[in-house]
């Protein structure tokens, strides 16, 4: 006698995994585009620079005395 095949219509863990991956992708995409659309000066207050940027020396027009 043949048994009637039974199919699972909804697998809870697989469905949760798919929705979890989709949620993470939406979350990451939102924040990546938010960071790229912001000015860097606004982000510096959250990520402070450890070293001060080096200043560029100004060009000197007059000659330096020698000797």
N, C-alpha and C positions, 0 to 999 in steps of 0.2 A: 504494500500500500504506500502510495506517495504522500509525503507530508507537504502541506501547503507552506510555501516559503513566507517567512515573516520578515518584513523590512522595518528598520527603525526609521521613523519619520523625522525625529529630532534627537540629535545627540547633544546633550547639554554641554559637555566639556569642549567639544569641537566648536560649537556655536559661540561659547564664551571666548575661546581662543581667537576666533575670527573677529569678533566684535572688539576684543582687547587690542589686537593688532591694528585694526582700523582706527580705534580711538587714539592710540599712540601716534599713528601717522598724521592724523588731523591735528593733534596737539603739537607735534614737532613742526609741521608745515606752518601753522599759525605763528608760532614764536620765531621761527627762522625768518619768515618774511617781515615780521615786526622788527626784528633786530636790523635787518638790512635796510629798512626804510627810515631808520632813526639817524640822527646826527651823532657823530662820535663824541661830541662834547657832552651830550646828555648821558652817555654810557660811562664816561670817565668817573662820574660820581659813584657808580656801583663797582667799577673796576679801577681803583686808583693806580696810577703809574708809580712803580717803585723807584725809578730814577728820573730825575728832572732832565728834560731834553737839553742837549748840548747847544749852547748859543753859537751862532755863526759869527766869526770875527769880521769886523768891518774893514774895508779896504782903506789903507793909509796912502794919502796922496804925496806927503812930503817925505824926503829922504831921511834916513836915520843917521845921526852923526857917527863917524867911525874914528876910533883911535883916541 
